[in-house]
Amino acid sequence: MAASAALIFAYRGPTRNRLLAVSGLAVVGGLATTAILEFGFGAYEHNYLHISGAVAAGILAIAYPVLGLESKIGTAGIALMGVLLMFLGNPLSGLGTGPEWLPGIWGEVGQLLPIGAAGTVIRSAAFFDGAGATHAWIVLVCWALAGIVIALLPRRKPVS
């Protein structure tokens, strides 16, 4: 999310170019983050490309909606995603323990948000060879597609 916000303020070009830039950022971020975790810290022993793709998908599922909302409602879009992700997404993600350990329905709600779904996909890629992550992949793709659609919709001109 921070990378999207920085890109928004640093580059005022067309939305299409911003989407391409954040796509490149996600790929590089996924590869670099996974390289540090796998080769630097030894956190993983295999599946480098699979884990990198999972990290990149998580970045895109957050970055595209931030760009899309900012293109339609301005900096309030960044704030809206920040509140959604920081105050709902992080606590409900189940990253530290797993969503099954959250009370009631909250673990399931957290898996419908990008952070929870990304955590499930990364955990699945790293430790279970990708098994059991279909729902989380669908959630990430839906968030990313929603962000792209919002970003590419024409902006309404105010009626005077």
Secondary structure by P-SEA (a helix, b strand, c coil): caaaaaaaaaccccaaaaaaaaaaaaaaaaaaaaaaaaccccccccaaaaaaaaaaaaaaacaaaaaaaaacccaaaaaaaaaaccccccccccccccccccccaaaaaaaacaaaaaaaaaaaaccccccccaaaaaaaaaaaaaaaaaaacccccccc
